[in-house]
Amino acid sequence: MQTLDSSFAALADPTRRAILARLALGETTVMELAKPFEMTQPAISRHLKVLEGAGLIVRRVEGTKRPCRLAPAGIKEIDQWLAMLRDAMAKNYDRLDVLLATMKPEDEPQP
């Protein structure tokens, strides 16, 4: 559960969510990730460190470049947790549908 906690803590920041959205398009370098933001490369690197610590991205060394990509296992863990909530909500709506189907409509008021 701690990794899920760190994942949601990492997702609480809009810059980190924007970084993940960009990485959803494919692997890219730290410098490319920094371009749309009005912050320094070291500031972006700190965000990446949080995302990496939460298991949401992986980074590798390729010469002087540091390509980043999404970490499927971290994303899958969040998706599984959200799927549990979606299932619970669907069951609640199913129970409500059953209840509403058993209710008799009241007589409509006369104008």
C-alpha positions in Angstrom: 0.0 0.0 0.0 3.0 2.3 0.6 3.8 2.4 -3.2 0.2 3.3 -3.9 0.5 6.1 -1.3 3.6 7.4 -2.9 2.0 7.2 -6.3 -0.9 9.3 -5.3 1.4 11.8 -3.5 3.4 12.1 -6.7 0.2 12.6 -8.7 -0.9 15.4 -6.5 1.4 17.8 -8.3 0.1 19.2 -11.6 3.6 19.4 -13.1 4.2 15.7 -12.4 0.8 14.8 -13.9 1.8 16.8 -17.0 5.1 15.0 -17.2 3.3 11.6 -17.1 0.9 12.8 -19.8 3.8 13.7 -22.0 5.5 10.3 -21.3 2.3 8.6 -22.3 3.2 9.7 -25.8 6.5 7.8 -25.6 10.0 7.9 -24.1 11.8 11.2 -24.0 14.8 13.0 -22.5 14.8 15.2 -19.4 15.7 18.2 -21.6 12.7 17.5 -23.8 10.4 17.2 -20.8 11.7 20.5 -19.4 10.9 22.5 -22.5 7.2 23.3 -22.0 7.7 24.2 -18.3 8.9 27.5 -17.0 11.4 25.8 -14.7 15.0 24.8 -14.7 16.2 21.3 -15.7 17.3 20.6 -12.1 13.7 21.4 -11.0 12.3 19.0 -13.6 14.8 16.4 -12.4 13.5 16.7 -8.9 10.0 16.0 -10.2 11.3 13.0 -12.1 13.0 11.7 -8.9 9.7 11.8 -7.1 7.9 10.0 -10.0 10.7 7.4 -10.2 10.6 6.9 -6.4 6.9 6.3 -6.7 7.5 3.7 -9.4 5.6 5.6 -12.1 8.6 6.2 -14.4 11.9 4.6 -15.2 15.0 6.4 -16.3 18.1 5.1 -18.0 21.5 6.4 -19.0 22.3 6.7 -22.7 25.6 8.6 -23.0 24.8 12.1 -21.9 21.1 11.7 -22.2 18.7 10.4 -19.6 15.6 9.0 -21.4 12.5 8.5 -19.3 9.4 6.4 -19.9 6.3 5.3 -18.0 6.7 2.3 -15.7 3.9 -0.1 -16.6 3.9 -1.8 -13.1 3.4 1.5 -11.3 0.6 2.5 -13.6 -1.0 -0.9 -13.4 -1.1 -0.7 -9.6 -3.0 2.5 -9.7 -5.3 1.1 -12.4 -6.1 -2.0 -10.3 -7.0 0.2 -7.3 -9.2 2.4 -9.4 -10.8 -0.7 -11.0 -11.8 -1.9 -7.5 -13.6 1.5 -6.9 -15.3 1.3 -10.3 -16.5 -2.2 -9.5 -17.9 -1.0 -6.2 -19.6 1.9 -7.8 -21.2 -0.3 -10.5 -22.5 -2.7 -7.7 -24.0 0.3 -5.9 -25.8 1.4 -9.1 -27.0 -2.1 -9.8 -28.5 -2.2 -6.2 -30.1 1.1 -6.8 -31.6 -0.1 -10.2 -33.1 -3.1 -8.4 -34.6 -0.9 -5.7 -36.0 1.5 -8.2 -37.5 -1.3 -10.3 -39.4 -2.6 -7.2 -40.9 0.7 -6.3 -44.4 1.5 -7.4 -44.9 4.8 -9.1 -47.1 7.1 -7.1 -50.2 8.6 -8.5 -49.4 11.7 -10.4 -50.9 14.8 -8.8 -53.8 16.4 -10.5 -53.3 19.9 -11.9 
